[in-house]
Amino acid sequence: KIKKLDQNLRPPQAIYESMQKIYLFASISSMRVECQLNEIVGTFDKDDVDYSLLKGAAYSIFLYEKPGLRVFNDIDILVREKNYLVARSILEKIGYSTNDNIFKELKEIDIEETFTHKNNPKNKKPIDLHWAIHGCRKMVKYGDEDEYLKNSVSINKYKILSPTDAFIHSACHNSLIHSHELIIKNIIVLSLLAHKITLSGDWNKFLKIVKTHDLSEITLFSIR
């Protein structure tokens, strides 16, 4: 698309070439991630473990024309708390391990444990396996993992949050975790999710959730 811009609107050649290299690397990475996800979610589906992809992995599939346009460092997966130990066992059987013991000791405070592949950590991204979706549960009272998973949608054989839930999750994450940062990719994600909500006609549903669960301050802070 840059090539279609007027010459005076294009970035300098050195920057353009750097962007091309980054995109090429991201495209190769996205193909590896697809293979990685197929193995994980295929095993989850086989063992009847309901899940939803979160954040970067989900956005690259759902929001962007090409997965290589969305770079992310790890893969976030949400499962039900009651299924967490089963999901953890599945990851361990297919080659992942973790040094975390958070679920056993701090599951009421934290939300995830991180797994890395024992034999191929260079080409397989770390997995952040979630048993809860919001870290500050007393501040965000909308939806436990059961509700988010019940509302999830299937896109390209993967399960992800619905546009409304993804917008709320992203807005809350930005407000609670990145409140002192201005991250361009997070702004783009909210814009693209807003477009998806418009297409689905779910703004009234979104506004009802925000009002019912007192999320106005958190979501508006993120949007601003």
C-alpha positions in Angstrom: 0.0 0.0 0.0 2.9 2.3 0.6 3.8 2.0 -3.1 0.4 3.5 -4.0 1.1 6.7 -2.0 2.3 9.8 -3.7 6.1 10.1 -3.6 6.0 13.0 -1.1 3.9 10.9 1.3 6.2 7.8 1.3 8.7 7.2 4.1 12.4 7.5 3.2 13.8 4.5 1.3 15.9 3.3 4.3 12.8 3.3 6.5 10.7 1.6 3.8 13.3 -1.2 3.4 13.4 -1.7 7.2 9.6 -1.9 7.3 9.8 -4.6 4.5 12.2 -6.6 6.5 10.1 -6.4 9.7 7.0 -7.4 7.7 8.8 -10.4 6.1 10.1 -11.6 9.5 6.6 -11.2 11.0 5.0 -13.1 8.1 7.4 -16.0 8.6 6.7 -15.9 12.3 2.9 -15.9 11.7 3.3 -19.1 9.7 5.2 -20.7 12.6 2.5 -19.5 15.0 -0.2 -21.1 12.9 1.5 -24.5 13.1 2.0 -24.0 16.8 -1.6 -23.1 17.4 -2.9 -26.0 15.3 -1.1 -28.4 17.6 -2.3 -26.7 20.8 -5.9 -26.0 20.0 -6.2 -29.3 18.1 -5.3 -31.1 21.3 -7.6 -28.9 23.4 -10.5 -29.7 21.0 -9.7 -33.4 21.1 -9.8 -33.4 24.9 -12.9 -31.2 25.1 -11.1 -28.3 26.7 -12.9 -25.1 25.8 -10.6 -22.1 25.1 -10.3 -18.7 23.6 -7.3 -16.9 22.1 -6.6 -13.5 23.6 -4.8 -10.4 22.6 -2.1 -10.5 19.8 -2.7 -14.0 18.6 -6.5 -13.4 18.3 -6.1 -9.9 16.8 -3.7 -11.1 14.1 -6.4 -13.7 13.0 -9.5 -11.6 13.5 -8.6 -7.9 12.8 -5.8 -7.7 10.3 -5.9 -8.4 6.6 -2.7 -10.4 6.9 -1.5 -12.0 10.2 2.1 -10.6 9.6 0.8 -7.1 10.2 0.3 -7.8 13.9 3.5 -8.6 15.8 3.2 -10.2 19.3 5.7 -11.9 21.6 3.6 -14.6 23.2 0.3 -16.5 22.8 -2.4 -15.9 25.3 -5.0 -18.6 25.8 -8.0 -18.5 28.2 -9.5 -21.7 29.6 -12.0 -22.3 32.4 -10.5 -22.4 35.9 -12.0 -25.8 36.4 -10.2 -27.1 33.3 -6.9 -25.3 34.0 -4.9 -28.3 35.3 -6.1 -30.4 32.3 -5.0 -27.7 29.9 -1.7 -27.4 31.8 -1.2 -31.2 31.5 -1.9 -31.0 27.8 0.8 -28.4 27.2 3.3 -30.4 29.2 2.5 -33.6 27.1 3.2 -31.7 23.8 6.6 -30.4 25.0 5.9 -27.2 27.1 7.1 -26.6 30.6 6.8 -23.9 33.3 8.6 -22.9 36.4 5.5 -21.1 37.7 3.4 -22.4 40.5 1.0 -19.4 40.5 -2.2 -21.3 40.0 -1.7 -23.4 43.1 -0.5 -20.6 45.3 -1.8 -17.3 44.0 -4.7 -18.1 41.6 -7.1 -15.6 43.4 -4.6 -12.8 42.7 -2.9 -13.6 39.4 -4.4 -14.8 36.1 -1.8 -16.8 34.1 1.2 -19.0 34.0 3.9 -18.9 31.2 5.0 -22.0 29.4 8.0 -22.3 27.0 8.8 -25.2 24.6 11.5 -27.4 26.1 13.0 -28.5 22.7 12.3 -25.5 20.4 12.0 -22.3 22.4 13.5 -20.2 19.5 10.8 -21.1 17.0 7.8 -21.6 19.3 6.4 -18.6 21.2 5.8 -18.8 24.9 2.3 -19.6 26.0 0.5 -17.5 28.6 -2.2 -19.9 29.9 -5.0 -17.9 31.6 -7.6 -19.2 34.1 -9.0 -15.7 34.5 -9.3 -12.8 32.1 -8.8 -9.7 34.3 -6.1 -9.3 36.9 -8.0 -6.7 38.9 -11.2 -8.6 39.4 -12.5 -6.4 42.1 -12.3 -3.4 39.7 -13.6 -5.2 36.6 -16.8 -7.0 37.6 -18.0 -7.9 34.1 -17.8 -11.5 33.1 -15.8 -14.4 34.5 -14.0 -16.8 32.1 -17.2 -18.9 31.7 -19.1 -15.9 30.3 -16.3 -14.8 27.9 -15.9 -18.4 26.6 -19.7 -18.8 26.2 -19.7 -15.7 24.0 -16.6 -16.6 22.0 -16.8 -17.0 18.2 -14.9 -19.3 15.8 -12.8 -17.6 13.1 -10.6 -19.7 10.8 -10.9 -22.8 13.0 -9.8 -20.8 16.1 -12.0 -19.6 19.0 -11.6 -16.0 20.0 -13.5 -13.4 22.1 -16.6 -11.8 20.5 -15.9 -8.2 19.3 -17.8 -6.7 22.2 -15.9 -8.8 24.8 -12.6 -8.3 23.0 -13.1 -4.5 23.1 -14.0 -4.5 26.8 -11.0 -6.8 27.6 -8.6 -4.6 25.5 -9.9 -1.4 27.1 -9.6 -2.7 30.6 -6.2 -4.2 29.9 -5.0 -0.8 28.5 -6.4 1.1 31.5 -5.2 -1.2 34.2 -1.9 -2.4 32.8 -0.7 0.3 30.4 -2.3 3.4 31.9 0.9 5.4 31.7 1.8 4.4 28.2 0.7 5.4 24.7 0.9 2.3 22.6 -0.1 2.8 18.9 -0.9 -0.8 18.3 -3.4 -0.8 21.2 -5.1 2.2 19.7 -5.3 0.5 16.3 -6.8 -2.6 17.9 -9.6 -0.6 19.7 -10.3 1.2 16.4 -10.6 -2.1 14.5 -12.7 -3.7 17.2 -15.0 -0.7 17.2 -15.4 -1.2 13.4 -16.3 -4.9 14.0 -18.9 -3.9 16.6 -20.4 -1.4 14.2 -20.6 -4.1 11.5 -22.3 -6.5 13.9 -24.7 -3.8 15.2 -23.8 -4.6 18.8 -23.1 -1.1 20.2 -26.3 -1.1 22.2 -25.2 -4.4 23.8 -21.8 -2.9 24.5 -23.2 0.2 26.1 -25.6 -1.9 28.2 -22.7 -4.0 29.5 -20.6 -0.9 30.3 -23.5 0.7 32.2 -24.6 -2.5 34.0 -21.1 -3.3 35.2 -19.9 0.2 35.9 -17.2 0.1 33.3 -17.6 3.6 31.9 -14.6 5.1 33.6 -12.2 2.3 32.6 -13.4 2.1 29.0 -13.5 5.9 28.5 -10.0 6.2 30.0 -8.7 3.7 27.4 -10.5 5.3 24.5 -9.2 8.8 25.4 
